[in-house]
Amino acid sequence: MTYRIRALKNGECNVRDYITFHDGGEQTSLFYLYVWLIEDGPAPMLVETGVSDVEGFNRGVEAYIPGGVRQRPEERTLALLASAGVAPEQVSHVFITHFHGDHYDSFGLFPNAAMVASRLGFPGLEALAGDVAEALRRRGGDALMLVEDGEVLPGIHAFHLGVHSPCSIGLAVHTKAGVAVLPGDLIYKYENLETPRPPGWTDVNEWWKALEKIRTMGDFVLPAHDPEVLSRWPGGVIG
């Protein structure tokens, strides 16, 4: 099965280069936050959910994201999906690359979706945002799908990466343009991949190993936060 991916801009911020690059300093560069919509399957699916409490998120990151996340009303998660013709109850699966707030804390917006995350390094429900943990407990059953390396759904493979977070995973998604790899925050920007320049927070040796895995899993990579995604893929449409 092949899919189409849409990169939906969920906000923007300026991040200190010592986070983005191992050799970076205090200067900043522009990041976009994305929700990735996977279409052309039996039902719409998402990779990441977008940030829900922008003000709360900003209080925790002010040291390295000066000024915090800026989000227009039309960039909020439900507004983004509405612009793509998707209602929240239609979403069948939400893939979480790791459990940092801007990637998972809007999960409760999707009443019929299963959360797909890595079994290896999963922090446990008690470590998740309260409303997310409650949504998973309330739904029970198959609401939480903890996966290992391999095909999760037809045309979608998960693979463990670690490094950024113990539970960090990548996803390889078959599209008409080739196999797209979504590596989460292992690759913030194309420069991390193409120069390459390791991110600043990482064990560099482990990151190099993860980078090789990312490169072997698909035909091209979609960095988690690079504004250039929208210029390399006009309209944010991949496949």
Summary of the structure (lengths in Angstrom):
residues: 239
radius of gyration: 16.5
end to end distance: 12.3
largest distance: 46.6
contacts: 805
relative contact order: 0.18
helix: 32%
strand: 28%
